Amino acid sequence: MQQTQIDFEKQQEHLKNVSRTFALTIPMLPESLIDYISNAYLLCRIADTVEDDPIASTKQKIAWLVSFAQFCSNEFSDDMQLLSLHKQAVDLVQKGAKTTEFELIKDMQGVISRTRSYPRKVQMILSKGVSILSYGMAQSLLGLDIKDVNDVDKYCYYVAGVVGELLAALFCEYNHTIDKHALMILSVSFGEGLQLTNILKDRVEDKKRNVSYLPKVVNSEYKSMVENYIALCQGHLDDALAFICKVPTTEYGIRLFCLLNIAMATATLKLISKSDLFDEKKPKITRNKVKFLYVLSKICAKNNFLTVCFFKLLSHGVKRERRSALELRNKVSCWEQKITDFTIEDKD
């Protein structure tokens, strides 16, 4: 028996419980996009909860993620597969998930029932984005071997670049006057900028867990390697700025949502660039700084001149290396591929 879809208020409650950052920024969007993007985030978080479960076996998690990706790629239509996936997810994470994440897993059918209520074009966008992300998670569980920038780009695509494409596609579906071609080109770089910021911020904690999302180097080359990725990250955030400037100023909510996200990332990256790169203390902007960035973002999102000035001031002093956003997307994007073409490659 299919569970009744969750209402908007319940959806936003889940969002607030599992992501303080997106609970802050998503409500800045136009009303329909708040609904769609909140739902998309919860779908991604359901997959992420299974991927990150500390108790479930890797083999079980990979099998579930592949099945979930296939279910999503079929536009969430198979009732029997949904029932099976829901039961499996509950069994997999009930002992290892945080309470808020487990509550979301228990409401999985209701979240997807809400997804099914959206216009078909919106469902197709969510279907494509979440299925690619889930396949990427399954592939990552087989083991990451980050050797060079190409591996970093590929990893960042599956966890963030595809989310950039999903958002760009939703923005263009909401307002058909937006230059979709230009926005999609910049979307992968936008996502990588946000993800690389998190990777750089969390690199010391990740190392303690024996995980690395940056190439492994000898100690004498570590500082140079991190500085190189800080510059690359700033270049991606520059592309994120270009992304915002492609959105019409009439779409204030979309611009504010994007601007506050890249402002927080840019402020964090600047902290990292000014810190001792061997220091084990995690760089983190204060709540007061977030409030300050929010106020300035509200003022500056209104037009491109103020937006650019604000961003340039925030990023002043940080070295940048800007690559071709088009070449990056052509290299890593799976957005135009059929999901049936995806395979999970065991590296052993």
N, C-alpha and C positions, 0 to 999 in steps of 0.2 A: 504494500500500500504506500503510495507516494505521500511524503510529508508536505503539509501546507507550506507555501513559501513564507519566509520570514518577512516581516514588515520593515519599512524604511528605518524606523527607530531602533529595532533590534539589530539591523545590519550595522547601523552607526555605533551602537553599543559594542558590538564585536570589534569594530575598527578601533575604537578608543582603547579597548582592552589589550589589543595585540600590537598596536603601533601608535605611540604618542606623537611621532613626527607627522605621519600622514593624517592622523586625526586632527592635527593643527592646520595642515595645508589644504587638504581636500575640500573642506567646507568653503574655501574661497572661490571655488569653481561655480559656473552656472548650475542651476538646480538639477537638470537631467544628468549632467556630467558628474555631479556629486554622487548620484545613485550608481551610474555605470562604473565609475572608477573605484568607488568603495567596494563594489561587488567584485570587480576584477582583482583588486588587492586581496580580498578575502580568499578568492580562488587560488591565487598564487601562494598565500599564506598556508592554505590547507596542504598544498604540495610541499611547501617548505617544512611544515611541521612533521610530515612523514619522513622527509629526507634527513632532518636533523635529530630524529629520535635516537636517544643514546642506548636504548635497550634492544629494539627490533634488529633483526639480522639484516646485513647489507643486501643479501639475495632477495629477501622478502620486500625490502624497500624499493629495490630496482624494479622488481616485477610489478609492484603496485603503481609506481610512477609511470611505467610504460603503459599499463592498462588505463591509467587516468588520462595520460596524453592522448591515447586512442579514443577514449570516451569524449574528451573535449573536442578533438578534431572532427568528430561526427556531430558537432553542434549540440552536445549535451542531450542527445535524443533518446538514448537507450535506457529505458526504465529499469530493466533487469540488471544491466551492468552497473547502473547507479546504486541500486540496492546492495549489490555484491561489493562494490568499491567502498561504500559507506561502512558496511559491517567489517570488512578487512581493515579499514583505517582505524576504526574504534579499537579493534583487537590489537593492532600494531602499536598504538601510541598510548594506550590507557595507563600504562605503568611509567612511561618516561616523559610524557608531555607536561608542560606547565598547565595549571588549572584553566587559565584563560584560553590556551590553545586547544585543550581537550574539549572545552565547551563549544568552541568553533567547529571542531571535528564532529561533535555530536549533532550540530546544526547543519552539517554539510548538505543534506538533501534539501533543506529549506533555503539555503544560499543558492543552490543550483536551480531550484524551482523559481526563484526570483530572476536568475539569469535568463531562464526560458521565457519570461514575461516581456523581455525587451524587444524592440524592433529587430527584425531579422539581420539587418546589416550590422547592428551593434553586436548581436550574438555571434556573428561570423568573425568580427574583429577579436572579441574575447576568446572565441574558440581557437583561433590561430595563435594568438599570443600565449595563452596559458598552456596549450599543447606543446609549443616549442620550448617554453621554459621548463616544463615537466620532463621532456626528453633530455634536455640539457642537464637537469639535476640527476637523472638516472645515469647519464654518461659520467658525470663527475664522481658519483659513488664508486665507480670502478677504479678510481684512483687518479689524482691529478699529478701530472708531471710537467711543471711549468719551467721550460728551458729558456724561453726567449719572449720577445714582445708579441710574437704571433700567438703564442700560447696564452699570454695574458689577454690579448684581444678576444680570442675565442672564448675563454672562460667568462670574461666580462659581458660578452654578447648574450650568452645564455641566461645570465642572472639579472642583467640590467639593460643591455642594448635592445633586446626584444621588447622590454617594457617601454622603452623610449618609442619604439615603432608602434606599439599598441596605443600609447597616449596620442602620438601624432595622428594615427588613423582615426581615433575617436574625435579629436579636435576638428579634423577635416570633415568628418561626417556631421558634426554639430554645425559647422559653418562652412558651406561649400565654396565660399569666396577665398578661403585660405589656399595658398599655393601648396598643394599636397606633395608634388614632386620635390620641391625645395625642402619642405619640412621632413619628409621621410629620409632624405639624404643626411640631414643633420641629426636625426633622432638617435642613431646608434652611438654617435660620438657623445651626445648629451648623456645618454645612459652610462656610457663608460666613464665619463667624468665624475658622476656621482659615485659609481662603484669603486673606482680607483681611489677616491678620497677615503672611502671606508676601509679599503685594503691597506692604505698607508697608515691610517689612524690605528688600525687594529693589528698591525704587523707583529708587534712584540708579543701580544697575547696569543696570536696565532702560532708564533714560533714555540711558545711554551706548550702548545697542544701538538707540536710536531707537524704543523700544517703551514704551507707557504703558498701564497697566491702571486708571489713575485719570484723571479729566477733566483736560484741559490748561487751565492758567490762566496769567495773567501773573504775573511774579515777585512783585509786591506782594500777590497773593492766595494765593500758594503755601502759606505757613505756615498760614493760616486753613483752606485746603482740606484739608491733611494732618491738622490737629487735628480737623476735622469727621469725617474717616474713621476716626481713632483712636477717637473717641467712638462712632461707629456700630459699629466692630469690637468694642469692649468690650460694647456692647449685645447683639451676636450671641453673644459668649462667655457673657454672662449667661443667654441662652437655652440654651446648651450645658450650663450648670450645671443648669437646670431639666430638661433632657433626662435627665441622670444621676439626678436625684432621682425621676424617674418609673420608673426601673429598680429592681425589688425588691432590698433589701439582701442577699437570699440569692444574688443573682447578682453576687458579689464580683468575679469576673474581668472581667465586662463593665464594671462600674462603674470598676474600676481602669484598664482600658484607656482608657476615655473620659476619666477624671479626669487621668491623666498627660498625655494629649495636650492638654487645654485648659490644664493647669497650665503646660506649656512655652510654649504660645501666649500665655498671660496674662503670664508673666514676660518674654517677648520684647516684647510690646506695651508693658509698663511701661517697659522700657529705651528703646523708641522714643519714648514720650511724654516722657521726661526728657532726651532727647538734643537737641542742636542740630539742628533739622529741615533745615538747609542743609548739615550736615556730610556729607561723602561716605563716611565710615566706616560700614560695615555693622554694625548692632547684632546682637550674638549672645551668647546665654547660654553660660556656661562649662560644661565637662564636670562640674566639681564642683557647679555649680548644678543640673544635670540629675540628678546622683546625690542631691542634697538633696531635690529635688522628688519623686523616685522614692520615697525613704524616707517622706516625709510623705504622699504619695498612698497608699502601702500602709497607713498607719495610719488615714487619714481616709476612705478609700473604704468603710469598714465601715458607716457610717450617715450619714444626711442632715445631722444637726447638725454633725458634724465636717467633712463635705464642704463645707458652706456656709461654715463659719467659715474653713477653709483657703483657699477661693476668695476670700472677701471680704478676707482679709488680703493675699493675693497681688495683688489688683486695687486695693487701697486707694490713693487719690490719683489714679487714672485717671478722667477724665471719661467718662461714658457717655450714650449716647442709645439708648434701647430702642424699637424699632419693633414692630409686630404681626407675630409669626411666622406667623400664619395668613394675613394679607394678603400677606406676602412669598411664601409657598408658592403661594397662589392665583394670584399674578402671574406667577411664573416656572416653576413645576413642569410637567414633561411626563410625570410618572410614570403618570398615568391615561390618557395618549394612546396610540393605536395607532402603532407605528413606521411603518406605511405612510402615515401622515398627514404625516410629516416631509418637508420640502423644503430643499434647500440654496439660499439666496438670494444670488445674485451682486450685490454692491453697486455694481459698475461700470455 
